[in-house]
Amino acid sequence: MKIVVGQGSCGIAAGAGRVYDALAQALSGTAHELTIAGCIGMCYLEPIVDLYEESGALTRLVRVQEKDVPTIARAVETGDRNALAALVITDDDKAFLDQQTRIALRHCGVINPEKIEDYLADGGYSSIRKVLASMSPEDVIETIKVSGLKGRGGAGFPTWFKWNAARKEQAKPKYLICNADEGDPGAFMDRAVIEGDPHNLIEGMLIAAYAIGASEMVVYVRAEYPLAVKRLRNAIRQAEEQGFLGDNILDSGFSCRMRIKEGAGAFVCGEETALIESLEGQRGMPRLKPPFPAASGYWHKPSNINNVETFANVPWILLNGGEAFAAMGTPDSKGTKVFALTGKIKKGGLVEIPMGKTLRDVIFGIGGGIRDDKEFKAVQMGGPSGGCIPAEKLDTIIDYKALGATGAIMGSGGMVVMDETTCMVEMARFFLDFTTKESCGKCVHCRLGTKRMLEILTRIVNGEGKEGDIELLEELCASIKDGALCGLGQTAPNPVLTTIRYFRNEYEAHIREKKCPAHQCAALISYRIDPNVCTGCTLCARNCPVKAISGEVKKPHVIDPEICIKCGKCKAVCRFGAVLVD
C-alpha cells in the first residue's frame, strides 16, 4: 500500500509533519510505502492522508491528527477500513474536487514534488521532448496562439504575442523570467504550484525559453515562501542531473540554465519592470515604457516575463494541442483559471475551473456557501488592485471581459469572500492601506494620492467623515488612475471605486448618521446587554479586559459605555445572544 501525506504549507501548518513522522514510526519495518505530496487544494480539510491500494483504489482521510495514527496503522495492516469511517472524506467534500477541471494543478497533491521520478512516471517532460524533437520555435508560438492562453498574472495579455515579440529581437543573450512574487493578500496559487509540482514549472519555462531563444531562466520568488524555494531548488538540481537543464538538452543543441532569485516581498515587484530592477540589484521601481522588456528588459536585453500559472499550463498545451485548451472557456478567455478561495467561506482552498463558470458556481457550488450560513455580501477579486463585486452580480461569468465590466479584475486569482458582517468602507480602507505602504514612491500620484485617500477613509471609519468626502474620493481615484506610472498606482483606486459604486449607502451611513451598518467600526458602534435575555451567568464580566461590565449572579448585567473599549469579547463569549451591538 502507498500512503501519501499532503505536505503543502497549509498541511504542515495544520500538523501534517507530525502526522507523517508518527506514521513513519508506526509503519517502520513494513512493506508499505510512505511518501508526501503537495497541497491538493482542500486546505480546509488538512491534514490529508491518502491510502492507495495496489489496485489504485483511493481512500482519502481528512483532518487527520497525530492521535489518529495508531488507528490508521492498524487499518493499513489488517485491511479493515471500518475503523477509519470517522476520518474518511464525505461525498459533499469530494464534490470540491469533482467540480473542478485541473490543468495547472493536475499533479498537485498527487505526486511527490521532491522526486523527479514521480513527475516522469506521470508523463513529465514529455512536452519538452516533443518540442525539441519535432517543433520549431515558431511552431511552439503558433500552438500557444491557437490555445488562446493569456497571462495569468492579472493583465490577461496574450502569451503568444509576448513570446513572439521577444523571439523577433536579434540581441543576445535573451532571458526568460518567471514572476513568482505573489503579493496579493489571500492569494497562494503560485506558492501551491511550486510546492506541489516544481518540475511542471521548469518544463513550461523550458518550452518558453526554446520558443524565444533564451539561454537563461530566472524564477523571482518571494523569500516568504521557504518551502517553495527549497523544493524548486531541489527540482532544478534533479533536472540538471537528468539532462533537462544545462548544455545541449536532450542532444538537441538547445542549452538553457535556471536559477532562483529570492525577492524581499515588495508588492510593487509584481510589476514586470520593477521586478527587473530588483533582479539587477536595484530598488524595485517601475521603468518607463517603452521600451518594453521584450526589447530591453533584464540587463537591457530581450526578456520575457510570465507568472507561475501561465507556465504551468504550457506543458499540457504542447502535449494535447492548442485546440484542446481553446475548447475550454469562453470566446474571450480560453482554458482554465486557478483561484485561491478564502475569507468567509465554508470550503477554502485552491479551485481550478474552466473560464465561463459564474461566481455563484465557485462560491456556493464548489466553496459550499458562506460560513455559519450568513448572508453573502461581496467578493473581492484581484487583490488590492481589484474590486468588490456585490451579491447582485453573483451570476457574473468568470472571464476577463465580464469581470472587468464590474469594476474588478481577474488579477492573479485571489477570491476573498465577505459576509454581512463585513464593513465595505473598512474593506476599502484595508486594501488602500496595503497599496499605500507598498507604493515605491516614484510617482507623485501614487505616493501622495493614495495617502490622501487613506486619510479620508480613515476619517470616515473613525466617525469623522463629512459631506463631500465621497466626491473627493472619486476625484482622487480618477486622478491617480490617469497619472500613476505603473499598474500598482493605476489600479489602487479600484477597491474604493467599486465599494462606492455598489455600497454607497454604507459610506453615507458612516458620514451622515455616524453609524456602521455592519457593526464593525469601533468608533461608530456601542455595546449593550438585553436585560430580557441576560441570565446573569457572569461570563461576559469575567472576560471583559477593562472591567466595564457589572451585575450580580443570575441577574441582568450592564455595560458601562464610558469604560467599554468595544473589543467585542463580551459578545464573543455570550452563550445566550444577550449582548447587542448598536
N, C-alpha and C positions, 0 to 999 in steps of 0.2 A: 504494500500500500504506500501511496505517496501522500504525505501530509504537508500542506502549504500554509504558512503563516503570513498574513498580509503585513508587510513592514514598510509602508509608506510613512511619512512623517505623522500623519493622523493616527495610524495604527500604533506606532511607537509611543506617541503621546498618551494613548488610551491604555497602554500596558502590554502591547504585543511583544516587546522584547523579553519581559518577564515570562510571558506565556511560552515563547519559543525556548527559553532556557530551561523551563520546567519540563517541557515536552522532550527536549534533548536528553535530560537526565532520566525521565521516565521510560523512554524508548531505547535507552542505551543497551547495546548488545542484541537488539532485534534486527530483523532484515528490512524493516520499514524505512523508507526514505523521508527524511525531514528536510524541508527547504523553505525558501522565502519567496515572496512576490512583492511587487509594489502595491499601491493603492488601487483597488478595483473600482473605486468611485463611491461606494456606500459608506461614507465617512461616519454617518450617524449610527452605524452598526458595529463599528470597530470595538475591540479587536476581532478579526475574522480568521477562522481556521477552516481550510478546505480539505476534505478527505476524498482522495481519488482511488477508487477500486481498480484492480487490474483490468477490468472491463472498460474503464473510462468513466463509470458512473460517479457522480459527484454528490457528496453530502456537505452542505455548507453550514458551518456553525458560526453564530454571531454573538457579539457581546461576551466573548469568552474571557474569563478571568483565571488567574493562577490557580485558584481553588478548584476549578473545573478540570484541571489537567489529569488527576488520577482517574476520574470517570472516563475521560476521553481515551486515556491509555488502555484501560480495561476493555473498552468497547472496540478499540483497534485490534487488540489481541484476541478477543473472543468472537468478534464479528457481530455481536449483539448491539444493534443500533437503538433499541428501545430506551436505554438509559440516557441517550442523548436528546430525547424528544424536546426537552425544555430549551436546548441550545440551537436546534435546527431552525433555519430561516423560514419564515412564514410565506405563504403564497402571495400575500399582499406585498411583502418586502421584495419577493422575487420579481414582481412587476416593475420595480425600479430599474432593473437592467433590461428586462424583456421588452420594454417600450423604447429602448434606445437602438441606434444604428451606429456601430463603432468602427471607425477607420483610424483616426489619430490615436484612439485609446485601445485599439484592438488587442494589444499584447499586455496592457497594464493590468496588474492583478492576476495574470495568467502565467507568465514566465518569470524565471529568476533573473532580475536585472543585472546581477553580478556575474552571470555566466553566459559567455558568448555562445556556448554550445546550445543553450535553450533557445536563443534567438535564431540560430542556424537551423535547428530542428523544426522551427515553426515557419520556415521559408525565408528567414532573414538573409539579407544581402543577395537575394535572387534578382532584385531590381537592378542593382549596380552591375551585376554580372551581365544581365541582359543589355543594359545600356552600353557598356564598354565593348561588348561582343558584336553588337549589331546596329547601333544607333549613332548618328552624328549629333553634335550639339544642337544643330538646327532641328533635328527630329525630336529631341527632348523638349525643346522650347515649344514646338508645334503641338506636342502631346499635352503640355501644360495649358496651352492656349485653348485647345479643344475642351479640356476639362472645365474651364471657367473658374479655376481656383483663384480666389482673391486673397490678399494678405489678411491673415487672421489676427494681426496685432492691433487692429482698430480702424485703420484708414480704409481698408477694403479696396486697395489699389490692385489692378490685375497683375498677378505674379509674373506671367509670361512677358509682359511689357517691360518690367524692371529687369528681368533676366536678359531680354533681348537688347536693351539699351546698354547694359554692361558688356554683353557679347560683342557688340559692334565697335566698342572702343579698342584702339590699337595699342595704347600704352601698356607696359608691363612693369612689375607684376600686377596681377589682379587679386582682389581679396573678397572672400565671402564671409559675412558676419552674421551670426545668429543673435538676435535680441532676446535674451532670457532675463532681462531686467524687469521682472513682473512686479510693478509697484502699486497697482490698484488695491485699495482696501477691500478685502473679501474675495480676491482673486487668487487662485492657486492651481490653475490649469497647467501652466508651463512647468511648475515645480513637479507636479504629479507625473507628467510625461517623462521628464528627465530621470526622476527617481525610479519609475516603473519600466521604462523602455528606452534606455540611453542609446542603444545601437540603432534604433529606428531613426533617431535624430541624426546620428552620424551618417547613416545611409542616405537620408534625404538631403543632407548638406553635400555629400559627395556627388550626388547626381546634379545638384545645382552648380557646384564648382566646375564639374565637367562641362556643363552647358554654357557657362560664361567664360570659361578658360582660366579659372582661379587656381593658384598654386598653394594658397594658404587659407585656412579656415580658422575663425576665432569665434568662440562662444562667450558672449558677455553675459555672465550670470551673477546675480546678486549674492554677496557673501553671506547673507542671512539664510541661504539655502545650503547648509553644510553637507547634508546627506546627498542632495542632488549633485553637488560638486564632487563629492567622493565617488559616487557611482559613475559619473561621466568620466572622471579621470581614469578610473579602472577600465571603463569601456574603451577609451582611447588606446590605452596600453594593450588591451586584448586585440583590438582591431589592427594595431601595428604588427603584433606578433603573427596574426593570421594573414597579413598581406593586403588588408583593405585600406590601410593608410601608409603613406610614405612614398618611396620611389617606385616607378613602374608598376602601378597597382594592377594585379592580376595579369601581368605581362602585356598590358595594353598600351604602354607608352605614356599613360597618364599618371602624373605624380602630384600628390597633394598631402599637405601636413595639416595638423589640427592642434590647437591649444585653447586653454581656458583663460579668460580674464575675469577675475572676481571684482565686481563693482561695489561701490560703497553704499549703495542703497538710495541714491538720489533719484527721485521720481522723474525729473527732467531728462535723465539719461535714457528714458524710453524713447525720446525723440532722436531720430537716427543721427543727425549731425552732432548733437550733444554727446551721444554715445561715442561717436568717432573721436571727438575731442578728448573724452575720458580715456579711450583706448591709447591715445597718443601721449598720455601723461599730463594732460591739461585739465583745468577745471571744466566740468561738464556744462557747457553753454552752447546753445544753438548757433549755427553758422547761417549767414545769409545765403539764400538760394534764389537763382542759380549762382554757381554751378551745382548740379545735383550729384549725389555720391556716385552714380553710375559713371560720371565723367571724372570727378575729382572728389574722392572720399578719403579713405584711410591713407595717410601719408600722401594725400593728393593724387592717389592712383585710383583707377576704376574699381568700384566696390559695389557690392550688392548686400542689402540688409533685409532679412525677413525674420519673423519671430518663430518660436519653437513649434507651435501648432501648424504653421504653414509648412515647414519642412517635414513634420510628422505625417502629412498627407501624401507627400511626394512618392515614396516607395510604392504605396498602394496604387497610386495613379499610373505609374510607369509599368507596374506588373499587370494591372487589369484594364488599362486603356483609359484615355481621357473621356471617352463616351460613357463609360460606366459611372464615373464620378459625376459627369454632367447630367446623367439621368436622374440624379437626386437633387432635391431643392426646388427653387423657383426659377423663372426665366432670367431674373436679375442676379440671383445669388445661388450658385451651384454647390452641391456637396453637403457636407455636414458641418456642424459647429459645436465646439465644446463650451459648456458653461459651468461656472462654479456657482452652485445654488446654495445660498446662505441666508442668514437672517432669521426672521420669524417663520420658519418653515419646518414642517414635521420631518421631512426626509432631506437632509442637507448632504451635498456631495457633488461629484462630477457627473455631468449629464452631456451626452453627445447625441444630437438629433439631426435629422435632415432639415435643411432650411425649408421654411414654409409652414412648420408647426406654429401654433399660436402660443402666446404667453400663458394662456389658460391650460393648454396641454402640458406645459412644463411644470407650472406652479401647482396646479390641482391634480393633474394626471400623474406625472412622474413624482413630483415632490409631495403629494399627499395632502396638500392644502396647508392652512395656517395652523401653527402651533396653538394648542389649547382651544382650537375651534373658534378663534376670534375672527373678526371681520378683516378681510383683505383691504388694504388701503392703497398701496402703491408698490412698485418695484423699481429699484434704481438700476439702470443699465449703463454700462460703460464706465463705471467708477467715477472718480472726481471730474472726469471730462464728459460724463454722460448726463442723463437726466432722469427724472422721476416720472414714471408712467402710471396713471391712476386706474382705479378699478373699472371705470367705464371703457378703458382701452384694452381690457384683458384679452379680447379676441383679435388683437393686432397680430399679424403673422410675423414670424421672425425672419426678416431679411434686411439687407442694408437700407433699401429704399423705404420700406414700411416703418422701420424703427426711426429712421431719420425724420419722417413726417411727424412723429410725435414730439420731436424736440430732443429726443435721446439719441444715442448712437449704439451700434453693436459693441464697439470697444473690443477689448481683448476677450471679454466673455464673463465678466463679473455680473452676477444677478442677485442683488440684495433685496430680499422681500421684507416689506413693512406691514404691520397691522394697525388696528385702530388706536393703539397706544403710542404711535409714533407721531411726534410733532414735526410737521414738514418744514417749518421755519428753522427749527433747531437742526434738522437734517441738512438743509441748505447751508446753514452756518458751519456745521461739522465739515462738510466737503470743501467749503471755501477756506476754512482754517487750514485744511490739509494743503491745498494748492498754494495758498499764500506762503506757507512755510517752505514749500518745495520749489517756489519760484527761484530761478537762478539770479534774478535781478538785473538782467542785461537790458531789458527794455522798460521804459517808464510805465507804459500802460499796464503791464503785468505786475511790476514791482510795487507801484503805488495804487493803481486802480483796484486790485484785489484787496489791498489793505484797507482802503476806504470803504469798500463794500462790506468787508468783515466787521468793521467798526459799526456800520449801520445795523447789520444783522444782530450783532451782539447787543446793541442798544434795544432792539426790538424784543429779543428774548428775555432781557432784563427788565422789561416793563417800562422802558424809557423811549419807546418809539413815538413818532409824531407824524402828523399829516404831511404828505409829500415824500415820505421815505420810500414808498413803493415805487413811485415815479422816478425818484432819484436813482434807485437801484437799477431800474430798467434803462435809464440813460447811461449809467456807468457800464452796464453789460454791453450795450451797443458799441460804446467807445472802445472797450477792451477787445471785443471780438474783431473790430475793424483794425485796431492799431497794434496788437501784440505781434511779436516776431515769430513765435513758433506755436505749435499745436497746444502746448500746455496753457498758454495765455488765451489763445483763441477759443478754447473750449471750457475754460474755467467758469465762465458765467452760466453754463448750461444747467447745473443743478438749481441755481437761483431763478433762471428764466422759466424752467418747467414747473417749479413749485409755485411761482407767481401765476403762471398760466392756468394751472389746474387746481390750486389750493389758495387762491387769492383771499378767500373768506377767512382763512386762518391768519394770514398777515393782518387783515383788517381787525380781526378779533384781538390780536395782540396789541395793536396800536390804539384802537378806539375804545375797546371795552376793558383793556388790560387783563384779558383772560387768555389762557392757553386751552383751546378746545380739547387737546389730547391729554391735558393734566400732567404735563411733563416739565414745563419750565418753572423752576423752583420759585422765581420771583413773582410768578403770576398764579400761584395756587396756595391753598391753605388746607390743613387737615382738621377734621373734627370727628368725634365719636358719636354715633347714633345711640342715644340712651335706651331706645326701644329694642335694640339688638344686642348691645353690650351685656355680657354675662358676669362681668367683674372677675374674669379669670386672672387678671393682673399680668398676663403675658406681654402686653404692649408696654406697660410701665417698666417691667423688668428688663426689657430690651431697648428702651429709649436711651440713647447715649448721653443726653443732656438733662434727663430727669424732668422732661416737660409734661409728663402725664401723671395725674394724681387720681386717687379714688380708693375706696375700701373694697376689700374682698367681697365678691358676689354682689357688688353694687356698680352702677354705671360709672365709667371713668371720664375724665375731662382732659383735653389738651390745652395747655397754655400757649396761645399764639405768640406771645412775646418771647418765650423761651425756645419754641419749636424751631429747628433748623431745616425742616422739610426734607429730611433724609429718606423718608418713606419706610423706615424699618418697622414702624408700628403696623402699617398696612400689610407689609410682607408677612408678619408673624401672626396676625389676627386670623383665627380659625373660623370666625363667625360672620365675616364681612361687615363688622361694625364700624371700621374706620373708613370714612368717606373723604373724597378729595373734591374741593370746590374750586 
